[in-house]
Amino acid sequence: MAVNEAEVPARKRRFSRLVKGMRGSFGSGRLIALLVLVALVALRVVDPVPLQMLRVKTFDIYQRIKPREITERPVTIVDLDDKSLREIGQWPWPRTTVAALVDRLTAMGALVIGFDVVFAEPDRLSPSTIAQSLPGLDSAVRQHLGAMPSNDQVLANSITQSRVVLGMSARTSKGEQDNSSAPVSSVAVIGPDPNPWLNRYADVLRNIDVLDQAAAGRGLFNIAGELDGIVRRVPMLALAGDNRYLSLSAEMLRVATQTPTVAVRTAEQDGVEKLAIRRLLIKTDAQAQTWVYFSRYDREKYVSALDVLNGTVPADKIANHLILLGTSAVGLLDIKSSPLDSFLPGVEVHANILENIIQQTQLNRPRDAVGKELVLTALAGLAMIILVPLAGARLTVVILAVFILGTLGVSWWYFAHELTLYDPVYPVLTAVMLYMYLTYSNYAREEAQKRQVRDAFSRYMSPALVERLAEDPSRLKLGGEMRDMTLLFCDVRGFTTISEQFSDNPEGLTRLINRFLTPMTNVILDRRGTIDKYMGDCIMAFWNAPLDDAEHASNACRSALAMVDCMKEVNVELKAEADAKGNRYFPLNVGIGLNSGNVCVGNMGSDQRFDYSVLGDSVNLASRLEGQSKTYGVTVVIGEATCHEAPDFAVLELDLIKVKGKTLPVRIFTLLGDATMAASEAFVALRKSHEKMLEAYRAQQWEQSEQALAACRTLAVAAGLSLEGLYHLYDERLAACRAAPPGDDWDGVFTATSK
């Protein structure tokens, strides 16, 4: 098809207008956010392990908040406990003892007896085995022992007279045991072949033939924790070699209901849907695993095997009960972790499963859960992309909070009332991440605009530097040197709120900020400091460059204290002027950060434009300390190096903290006064009580710390210091630590989440 060359420029112009229109209406921030949303949805489809762990941890929290209530106990655990092992001997016991146990349980009316152990080898204590292993034995005795039935046959005879389900263990490698003719589970499949979906093992470790043939059923008792070691799902059906095997709990229900075959329903795309044992339905995931709804560790379920053999167990705990024979003895290594208990005997997991199925209290994760969660994730993300630029961050955060509470509430309602598991975390995280990105994008754009304005007024230099440059113009070149210096950052608190009040009066805002900058600058310069730059309402200064200053830390501390006093005078003047003119009074409050250390100082920039400035980690830390002044409710925050280099000042330790952007903790202090205050009796008493409070806090001695904290409040008032904000912060921390102790590995370090 021929193209008219005259139409090409017109098409280009239309395309250009279309692109510009999309940029204007959609914005680069929204476009990137949309791409992030697509990536997050794709990530959920892939579902990496960290997301899986986050999801199941959420379900764990639900179970901890509302564990399964125990209304009745259809299952009893005959426990091979430490008491039984002490009296009868170490495991494995002689099969005759196990046979006596089976006989006793059968006589007491046990419905089904399930073994959470496997008898994979013949009993070494059988009479014939003992006769062969004892050299020099009298021939008549040897013949008599050889004629006696084996212990295994005695147990098999007992099993034949009862309804017993023997346990088997699935193995990841092929064993030497020949299982070619061993019985397998009777399973009828409704739908496609479930084998591709099932957990697959190489082989099973079975009981010896004489016992296996005598049993009414056989089931796998394997319980494997997930990546974090916690048991949440247990296979009800598994594939070992070419055969399918039911779990111990499912097989016990099959035998109890006298059902010859267990029905397994499958779907082409969804795998296993459920297992049916007469009227009992076992809800599973695609891999035939059931979610276990745990009750808390229940000692009432347990009876000691020794008590059963001695006949001291109440009959109503055995009659018409499903009996599980297992162990709680730690030495037998059958201890698991559940969402509720870090240490839970594995046999109790089987008991929980049986109770879930019998009482229909199984947890269920619907097949359409992932689809619903993806739709909610996409809708929540799109809502943030539309609302943040349109409605603004403040209104959107309210909508976001409603969404978070609603999503968590609906998910909890489904768990608490329907025993259904829906993941609320990923949709919420997606919405929060996009909200934060879009809010930051708007903030970064505004900050870029502010930087352009600041750069136009940042060409101020200290008088000392001007003199040195006049004496030696060769210093006007790029380069620097490492020096031990003290850095200061000073910022007006709440300046954004103040500036909003001057939106229609920029000249008034300029006059106000100059009233702040001028006296602060004079204070710094009078004490041998150098003004690095002004950043809107922020002053950055340093000491010991370009002129040497052996007392740079002390001079910086003196400047900080003088700045605090100067701000009081400035605020008095501002109030008087505002009252005289009938204007609104806006008090100015500052936060100051000081830090000392080796930094690079010199001319930074390009050959055409450069500044005399400083670079280094100590500079960044000084900036972070200024930001922490608001957090700790104090005006001046100084670093540990400054505190050591200026030891004569009145300081109190604030915290051991990891500031944002740092991996190692730093000790921070607040500067409260000069040497006169430091030597006063009131301050010395306050400092001792304050140190006692911090020592008890870091030793996790919460009560002692609270007592010291109360004393600190009284002593601070006596010293004429306002430290209520700091001590209120520690009040909140101590309350939080009491509610959720940090643990033995806590190092007392607080991690700051903001600059």
C-alpha positions in Angstrom: 0.0 0.0 0.0 1.4 3.3 -1.0 1.9 6.0 1.6 1.5 9.7 0.8 4.7 11.3 1.9 2.8 14.5 2.7 0.9 12.6 5.4 4.0 11.4 7.2 4.8 14.7 9.1 1.1 15.0 10.0 1.1 11.5 11.4 4.2 12.2 13.4 2.6 15.4 14.8 -0.5 13.5 15.9 1.6 10.7 17.5 3.6 13.3 19.3 0.5 15.0 20.6 -0.9 11.6 21.7 2.3 10.9 23.7 2.3 14.3 25.3 -1.3 13.9 26.2 -0.7 10.5 27.8 2.2 12.0 29.8 0.1 14.9 31.0 -2.9 12.9 32.0 -1.2 9.7 33.2 2.3 10.8 34.4 5.5 8.9 34.5 5.0 8.1 38.1 1.7 6.4 37.4 3.2 4.5 34.4 6.0 3.1 36.5 3.5 2.2 39.3 1.4 0.4 36.7 4.5 -1.6 35.6 5.3 -2.3 39.3 1.7 -3.6 39.7 2.0 -5.9 36.8 5.3 -7.2 38.2 3.7 -7.8 41.6 0.8 -9.7 40.1 3.3 -11.8 38.1 5.3 -12.4 41.3 2.2 -13.7 43.0 1.5 -16.1 40.1 5.1 -17.4 40.4 4.6 -17.6 44.2 8.2 -17.8 45.4 9.0 -19.4 48.8 9.2 -16.1 50.8 5.6 -15.3 49.7 4.5 -18.8 50.7 6.1 -18.4 54.1 4.5 -15.0 54.6 1.1 -16.4 53.7 1.3 -19.5 56.0 2.7 -17.4 58.8 -0.4 -15.3 58.6 -2.6 -18.4 58.9 -0.4 -19.4 61.9 -1.3 -16.1 63.6 -5.0 -16.9 63.0 -4.6 -20.2 64.7 -2.8 -18.7 67.6 -5.5 -16.1 68.1 -8.3 -18.7 67.8 -7.0 -22.3 68.3 -9.5 -25.1 67.9 -11.7 -25.6 70.9 -11.7 -29.1 72.5 -15.4 -30.0 72.9 -14.9 -33.8 73.0 -12.1 -36.3 72.8 -12.9 -39.1 70.4 -9.1 -39.9 70.2 -6.9 -41.2 73.0 -3.1 -41.4 72.8 -1.5 -44.3 74.6 1.8 -42.7 75.4 5.2 -44.4 75.4 6.2 -41.8 77.9 9.3 -41.5 80.0 7.5 -43.2 83.0 6.7 -46.2 80.8 10.2 -46.4 79.5 11.7 -46.3 83.0 9.5 -49.1 84.3 9.3 -51.4 81.3 12.6 -50.7 79.6 13.9 -48.8 76.6 12.1 -49.0 73.3 11.6 -51.3 71.4 9.8 -53.4 74.0 9.4 -57.2 73.6 6.5 -57.9 71.2 4.8 -59.9 74.0 4.6 -56.6 76.0 3.1 -54.8 73.0 0.7 -57.8 72.5 -0.4 -57.4 76.2 -1.0 -53.8 75.5 -3.1 -54.6 72.4 -5.1 -57.2 74.3 -5.8 -54.8 77.2 -7.0 -52.1 74.8 -9.1 -54.5 72.9 -10.7 -55.8 76.1 -11.5 -52.3 77.1 -13.5 -51.7 73.9 -11.0 -49.7 71.7 -12.6 -48.9 68.4 -9.4 -49.0 66.4 -5.8 -49.1 67.5 -3.3 -47.2 65.3 0.5 -47.5 65.7 2.6 -44.4 65.2 5.6 -46.8 65.2 6.8 -49.4 62.7 8.0 -53.0 63.5 10.4 -53.4 60.6 12.5 -56.2 62.1 11.8 -59.4 64.0 11.9 -59.2 67.7 15.4 -60.1 69.0 13.9 -61.3 72.3 11.9 -64.2 70.7 12.6 -67.5 72.5 14.1 -69.2 69.3 16.3 -66.1 68.7 17.6 -66.2 72.2 18.2 -69.9 72.0 20.4 -69.5 68.9 22.3 -66.6 70.4 23.4 -68.3 73.6 26.3 -70.8 73.1 26.6 -73.7 75.5 22.9 -73.8 76.2 21.5 -77.1 77.4 20.0 -78.9 74.3 16.7 -79.7 76.1 16.3 -76.0 77.0 17.3 -75.0 73.4 14.7 -77.4 72.0 12.0 -76.1 74.4 12.8 -72.5 73.5 12.8 -73.3 69.8 9.3 -74.9 70.1 7.8 -71.8 71.7 6.0 -69.3 69.4 7.9 -66.2 68.4 7.1 -62.9 70.1 6.1 -61.6 66.7 3.6 -64.4 66.3 2.2 -63.6 69.8 1.7 -59.9 68.7 0.2 -61.0 65.4 -2.3 -63.2 67.2 -3.3 -60.2 69.4 -3.6 -58.0 66.3 -5.8 -60.6 64.6 -8.2 -60.4 67.5 -8.5 -56.6 67.3 -8.8 -53.9 64.7 -5.3 -52.6 64.4 -3.8 -50.2 61.8 0.0 -50.5 61.6 2.1 -47.5 60.8 4.5 -47.4 57.8 7.2 -44.8 57.0 7.7 -43.5 53.5 11.3 -43.4 52.3 13.1 -41.2 49.7 15.3 -44.1 48.6 14.7 -47.7 47.7 15.2 -50.0 50.7 16.2 -53.7 50.9 12.8 -54.8 52.1 10.8 -56.7 49.5 7.3 -55.0 49.3 6.2 -56.6 46.0 3.5 -58.7 47.6 2.6 -56.5 50.5 -1.0 -55.2 50.9 -1.7 -51.6 49.6 -4.4 -49.2 50.4 -7.8 -49.7 48.7 -8.4 -46.5 46.8 -11.1 -45.8 44.2 -10.4 -42.8 41.9 -13.2 -40.6 40.7 -11.8 -38.5 37.9 -8.4 -38.3 36.3 -5.3 -40.2 37.7 -4.2 -38.4 40.9 -0.6 -39.8 40.7 1.0 -36.7 39.0 -0.3 -34.5 41.9 0.6 -36.7 44.9 3.7 -36.5 47.1 6.1 -39.1 45.7 8.4 -41.4 47.6 10.7 -44.2 46.4 9.5 -46.8 48.8 7.9 -47.5 52.2 9.4 -49.1 55.3 6.7 -51.7 56.3 6.2 -54.0 59.3 7.4 -57.5 59.1 5.1 -59.9 57.1 3.7 -61.8 60.0 2.4 -58.5 61.5 1.5 -56.9 58.2 -0.7 -59.7 57.2 -2.5 -59.8 60.5 -3.4 -56.1 60.6 -6.7 -54.7 59.5 -5.0 -51.7 57.9 -1.8 -50.0 57.2 -1.1 -46.2 56.9 1.8 -43.8 56.4 2.6 -41.8 59.5 5.1 -39.4 57.9 4.8 -35.9 59.1 7.1 -33.3 57.6 7.4 -29.7 58.6 7.5 -27.0 56.0 10.7 -24.9 55.3 10.5 -23.3 58.7 10.0 -26.7 60.4 6.3 -26.1 61.3 3.7 -28.8 60.5 0.7 -27.2 58.8 -0.3 -29.8 56.1 -0.1 -33.6 56.2 -0.6 -35.9 53.1 -3.7 -38.0 53.3 -2.6 -40.0 50.2 0.9 -40.4 48.9 2.6 -42.4 46.1 5.5 -44.7 47.0 7.0 -46.6 44.1 4.0 -47.5 41.9 1.4 -47.8 44.8 -0.8 -45.3 46.5 -0.9 -45.4 50.3 -3.4 -43.7 52.7 -2.2 -41.8 55.8 -2.4 -43.5 59.2 -5.3 -41.3 60.2 -7.3 -41.9 57.0 -6.7 -45.6 57.2 -7.8 -45.7 60.8 -11.1 -44.0 59.8 -11.5 -46.5 57.0 -11.1 -49.4 59.4 -13.3 -47.8 62.0 -16.1 -47.3 59.5 -15.5 -50.8 58.0 -15.2 -49.2 54.6 -13.5 -51.4 52.0 -12.5 -48.6 49.7 -11.7 -44.9 50.1 -13.0 -42.7 47.3 -10.6 -40.1 45.9 -12.1 -37.3 43.8 -9.8 -35.5 41.3 -10.1 -32.8 38.7 -8.1 -32.3 35.5 -6.6 -28.9 36.4 -7.0 -28.8 40.2 -5.6 -32.2 41.2 -7.0 -34.0 44.3 -10.2 -32.3 45.6 -11.2 -34.6 48.5 -11.2 -38.1 50.0 -14.5 -39.8 51.1 -14.7 -42.5 53.7 -18.4 -43.3 53.9 -20.0 -40.1 55.1 -16.7 -38.6 56.3 -15.1 -36.1 53.9 -11.5 -35.2 54.0 -10.8 -31.8 52.4 -7.4 -31.6 50.8 -5.3 -29.4 48.6 -4.3 -30.5 45.1 -1.5 -32.7 46.5 -4.0 -34.5 48.8 -2.7 -32.7 51.8 -5.1 -31.6 54.6 -4.6 -28.3 56.5 -4.5 -29.2 60.2 -6.6 -27.0 62.6 -4.7 -27.5 65.8 -5.9 -27.3 69.4 -3.4 -26.5 72.0 -1.3 -29.3 73.5 -3.9 -31.4 75.3 -2.5 -33.5 78.1 -6.1 -35.0 78.7 -5.8 -36.9 75.5 -2.9 -38.9 76.8 -2.8 -42.1 79.0 0.4 -43.8 79.9 1.1 -47.1 78.3 2.3 -48.3 81.7 -1.1 -47.4 83.2 -2.9 -49.3 80.5 -0.8 -52.4 81.3 -1.4 -52.0 85.0 -5.2 -51.6 84.4 -5.4 -48.1 86.1 -6.7 -46.2 83.1 -10.5 -45.2 83.2 -12.5 -47.4 80.8 -14.3 -44.4 79.4 -11.0 -43.1 77.9 -10.6 -46.3 75.8 -14.1 -47.6 75.1 -15.3 -46.6 71.6 -12.3 -44.4 71.1 -9.8 -44.3 68.3 -6.5 -45.2 70.0 -3.1 -43.9 68.8 0.0 -45.5 70.2 2.9 -43.2 70.0 5.5 -41.4 72.1 6.0 -38.0 73.8 9.5 -39.0 75.1 12.0 -36.6 73.7 14.6 -39.3 73.4 12.5 -41.2 70.7 12.8 -38.1 68.4 9.1 -37.8 67.5 8.7 -34.1 68.4 7.2 -31.7 65.9 6.4 -28.0 65.8 2.9 -26.7 65.1 1.6 -23.1 64.7 0.6 -23.2 68.4 3.3 -25.3 70.1 7.1 -25.3 69.4 7.3 -28.8 70.9 4.4 -31.2 70.1 4.6 -35.0 70.0 4.1 -36.2 66.4 1.4 -38.6 67.5 -0.8 -35.6 68.6 -0.7 -34.3 65.0 -2.5 -37.5 63.9 -4.9 -37.0 66.8 -5.7 -33.4 65.6 -6.3 -34.7 62.1 -8.7 -37.4 63.3 -10.6 -34.9 65.4 -10.7 -32.4 62.5 -12.3 -35.0 60.2 -14.7 -36.5 62.7 -15.9 -33.1 64.0 -15.8 -31.4 60.6 -13.4 -28.7 61.8 -10.9 -29.0 59.0 -9.4 -25.9 57.6 -9.9 -25.3 53.9 -8.1 -23.3 51.3 -10.5 -22.9 48.4 -9.4 -23.8 44.8 -10.4 -20.3 43.7 -8.5 -18.5 46.5 -5.5 -17.6 44.4 -7.7 -16.2 41.6 -9.7 -14.1 44.1 -6.5 -12.8 45.8 -5.0 -11.9 42.4 -8.1 -9.9 41.5 -8.1 -8.1 44.8 -4.4 -7.4 44.4 -4.9 -5.9 41.0 -7.9 -3.8 42.0 -6.2 -2.5 45.1 -3.1 -1.5 43.1 -5.2 0.2 40.4 -7.1 2.1 43.1 -3.8 3.4 44.6 -2.5 4.4 41.1 -5.7 6.4 40.5 -6.3 7.9 43.9 -2.9 9.0 45.1 -2.3 11.6 42.4 -6.0 12.5 42.2 -7.1 12.6 45.8 -3.8 13.3 47.5 -1.7 11.3 50.0 -3.7 12.3 53.1 -7.2 11.3 51.8 -5.8 8.2 50.1 -4.1 7.0 53.3 -7.5 7.0 55.0 -8.9 4.9 52.1 -5.9 2.6 52.3 -6.4 2.2 56.1 -10.1 1.2 55.4 -9.0 -1.2 52.8 -6.4 -2.8 55.1 -8.8 -3.2 57.9 -11.5 -4.5 55.6 -9.3 -7.1 54.0 -7.9 -8.3 57.3 -11.4 -8.4 58.7 -13.0 -10.4 55.9 -10.1 -12.8 55.9 -10.4 -13.3 59.6 -14.2 -13.7 59.4 -13.8 -16.5 56.8 -11.3 -18.2 59.1 -13.2 -17.8 62.4 -16.7 -18.6 61.0 -16.1 -20.7 57.8 -12.7 -22.3 58.6 -11.6 -21.0 55.2 -8.2 -19.6 54.5 -7.8 -16.5 52.4 -4.5 -14.5 52.2 -5.0 -10.9 53.2 -1.3 -10.0 53.3 -0.3 -9.8 49.6 -3.1 -7.5 48.5 -2.4 -5.3 51.5 1.3 -5.2 50.8 0.8 -4.4 47.2 -1.5 -1.5 48.0 0.9 -0.2 50.7 3.9 -0.5 48.4 2.2 1.4 45.5 0.9 4.0 47.9 4.5 4.5 49.3 6.0 4.6 45.8 3.5 7.1 44.5 3.7 9.3 47.6 7.5 9.2 47.4 7.3 10.0 43.6 5.2 13.1 44.4 7.6 14.0 47.2 10.7 13.6 45.0 9.2 15.7 42.3 8.5 18.5 44.8 11.9 18.1 46.4 13.5 18.5 42.9 11.6 21.7 42.4 12.8 22.9 45.9 16.4 22.0 45.1 16.3 24.3 42.1 15.3 27.1 44.3 17.8 26.3 47.0 20.7 26.0 44.5 20.1 29.6 43.4 20.8 30.8 47.0 23.5 28.4 48.1 26.5 30.4 47.1 27.4 31.6 50.6 30.9 31.2 52.0 32.3 31.8 55.5 34.4 35.0 55.9 37.4 32.9 57.0 37.3 31.0 53.7 37.0 34.2 51.7 40.1 35.6 53.4 42.1 32.4 52.7 41.1 32.4 49.1 42.0 36.1 48.8 45.5 35.3 50.1 46.0 32.2 48.0 43.8 32.0 44.8 45.4 28.7 43.9 43.1 27.1 46.4 40.3 27.6 43.8 40.8 24.1 42.4 39.2 20.7 42.9 40.5 18.5 45.7 40.3 17.8 49.4 42.0 16.4 52.5 41.0 14.2 55.4 40.5 16.0 58.7 39.0 15.3 62.1 36.0 17.7 62.2 32.7 18.4 64.0 29.6 18.7 61.9 26.3 20.5 62.7 22.9 20.3 61.2 20.1 22.6 62.4 16.5 22.4 61.1 13.3 24.1 61.9 10.6 21.6 63.1 7.3 21.7 61.4 8.5 24.1 58.7 6.2 22.6 56.1 3.2 23.4 58.2 4.4 26.9 58.7 5.2 27.5 55.0 1.6 26.4 54.1 0.3 29.3 56.1 2.3 31.7 53.9 1.2 30.2 50.6 -0.2 33.6 49.6 2.6 35.7 51.2 6.0 34.5 50.0 7.7 37.7 51.2 6.4 37.0 54.7 7.9 33.5 54.6 11.2 34.9 53.4 11.3 37.4 56.2 10.5 34.7 58.7 13.2 32.3 57.6 15.7 35.1 57.5 14.9 36.0 61.1 15.9 32.5 61.9 19.0 32.1 59.6 20.7 35.4 60.5 21.1 35.0 64.3 21.9 31.3 63.9 24.6 32.1 61.4 26.2 34.7 63.7 26.2 32.3 66.6 28.1 29.7 64.5 30.6 32.2 63.0 31.3 33.8 66.4 32.5 30.4 67.6 34.9 29.7 64.8 32.4 27.7 62.7 32.0 27.6 58.9 28.7 27.7 57.2 28.7 25.0 54.6 25.3 25.8 53.1 21.7 26.7 53.7 19.1 24.2 52.6 15.8 26.0 52.9 15.1 26.0 56.6 18.2 23.9 57.4 21.8 25.1 58.3 24.8 22.9 57.7 28.1 24.0 59.4 31.4 22.5 60.4 34.4 23.2 62.6 38.2 22.7 62.1 38.2 23.8 58.5 39.4 25.8 56.7 41.0 27.2 59.9 42.5 24.8 62.4 40.5 24.5 65.7 41.9 22.2 68.4 38.6 22.6 70.3 36.3 22.1 67.4 34.0 19.7 69.4 33.7 22.1 72.3 33.1 25.1 70.1 30.4 23.2 68.2 28.7 22.3 71.5 28.9 25.9 72.7 27.3 27.0 69.4 24.5 24.5 69.8 23.7 25.7 73.3 23.9 29.3 72.2 21.6 28.6 69.3 19.0 27.1 71.7 19.2 30.3 73.8 19.1 32.5 70.8 15.9 30.8 69.5 14.2 31.8 72.7 15.0 35.4 72.1 13.9 35.2 68.5 10.6 33.7 69.4 10.0 36.5 72.0 10.6 39.1 69.4 8.4 37.3 66.8 5.6 37.1 69.2 5.8 40.8 70.2 5.9 41.8 66.5 2.9 39.5 65.7 0.9 40.9 68.6 1.7 44.4 67.6 0.5 43.9 64.0 -2.4 41.7 64.9 -0.9 38.8 62.9 -0.8 35.1 63.8 2.3 34.1 65.8 4.4 31.2 64.5 7.0 30.0 67.0 10.2 28.5 65.6 11.5 25.4 67.2 14.7 23.7 66.0 16.4 20.3 66.1 20.2 20.2 66.1 22.5 17.3 65.4 26.3 17.2 66.1 28.8 14.6 65.2 32.7 14.4 65.1 34.9 12.3 62.9 37.3 12.1 59.9 35.8 13.6 56.8 37.0 14.7 53.4 36.9 18.5 53.2 37.8 20.6 50.2 36.4 22.0 46.9 33.8 19.6 45.5 32.2 19.9 42.1 33.5 20.6 38.5 36.0 22.9 37.0 33.3 25.3 36.2 31.4 25.2 39.5 32.4 23.9 42.9 31.8 24.4 46.6 34.0 24.2 49.7 32.3 21.3 51.5 32.7 18.1 53.4 31.9 14.4 52.6 32.0 11.3 54.7 30.1 8.9 56.9 30.3 11.3 59.9 28.5 14.0 57.9 25.7 11.6 57.1 25.5 10.6 60.8 25.3 14.2 61.9 22.3 14.7 59.6 20.6 11.6 60.9 21.1 12.7 64.5 19.4 16.0 63.8 16.4 14.0 62.5 16.3 11.9 65.7 16.0 15.0 68.0 12.2 15.0 67.4 12.0 11.2 68.0 13.6 11.6 71.5 11.9 14.8 72.4 15.1 16.8 72.8 16.6 19.8 71.0 20.3 18.7 70.6 21.5 15.2 69.8 25.3 14.5 69.6 27.3 11.5 68.6 29.6 9.5 70.9 32.8 10.9 69.3 31.6 14.5 70.0 30.7 13.5 73.6 34.2 12.1 74.1 36.0 15.1 72.6 33.9 17.6 74.7 33.8 15.9 78.1 33.0 18.9 80.2 29.4 19.5 79.0 26.2 18.3 80.6 25.1 15.3 78.5 22.8 12.3 79.0 22.9 9.1 76.9 19.8 8.7 74.8 20.1 5.3 73.2 22.1 2.8 71.3 20.7 3.1 67.8 21.0 2.0 64.2 20.2 5.1 62.2 18.7 4.8 58.8 21.4 3.9 56.2 23.8 2.5 58.9 24.4 -1.2 59.7 26.3 -0.7 63.0 24.7 0.8 66.1 25.9 4.1 67.5 25.6 5.6 71.0 23.8 8.9 71.0 23.5 11.7 73.7 21.6 14.8 74.3 23.4 18.1 75.1 21.7 19.9 77.9 24.2 22.5 79.3 27.7 23.7 79.9 30.3 22.7 82.5 28.5 24.6 85.2 25.4 22.5 84.8 27.4 19.3 84.5 29.0 19.9 87.9 25.7 20.8 89.7 24.3 18.4 92.3 20.9 18.3 90.6 22.3 17.2 87.3 24.8 14.7 88.8 21.9 13.0 90.6 19.8 13.0 87.4 22.7 11.5 85.4 23.1 8.7 87.9 19.4 7.8 87.9 19.3 8.1 84.1 22.3 5.7 83.7 20.6 3.3 86.1 17.4 3.4 84.0 19.2 2.6 80.8 21.3 -0.2 82.4 18.1 -1.9 83.7 16.4 -1.4 80.4 19.1 -3.1 78.4 19.3 -5.9 81.0 15.5 -6.4 80.4 14.8 -5.6 84.1 11.6 -3.7 83.2 10.4 -3.0 86.8 13.8 -1.6 87.9 13.9 0.5 84.8 10.5 1.9 85.4 11.4 2.8 89.0 14.5 4.6 87.8 12.5 6.3 85.1 10.1 7.7 87.7 13.0 9.1 89.7 14.5 10.6 86.5 11.3 12.6 85.9 11.4 14.2 89.4 15.2 14.9 89.2 14.8 16.5 85.7 12.3 18.9 87.1 14.6 19.7 90.0 17.4 20.4 87.5 15.2 22.7 85.5 15.3 20.4 82.4 12.4 19.5 80.2 12.8 15.8 79.3 9.2 14.6 79.4 9.3 13.7 75.7 12.3 11.5 76.2 10.9 9.7 79.2 7.5 9.3 77.6 9.3 7.5 74.8 10.9 5.1 77.3 7.6 4.6 79.0 6.2 3.3 75.7 9.2 1.1 75.0 9.0 -0.5 78.5 5.3 -1.1 78.0 6.0 -2.7 74.6 8.8 -4.9 76.0 6.6 -6.0 78.9 3.9 -7.0 76.4 6.3 -8.7 73.9 9.7 -9.4 75.5 12.5 -9.1 73.0 14.2 -12.3 73.9 17.6 -13.4 75.3 19.5 -12.4 72.1 18.3 -8.8 72.3 21.3 -6.4 72.3 19.4 -3.3 73.4 19.8 -1.6 70.0 16.9 0.4 68.6 16.6 0.6 64.8 15.4 3.9 63.5 13.0 3.7 60.6 13.1 7.3 59.6 15.8 9.9 58.9 
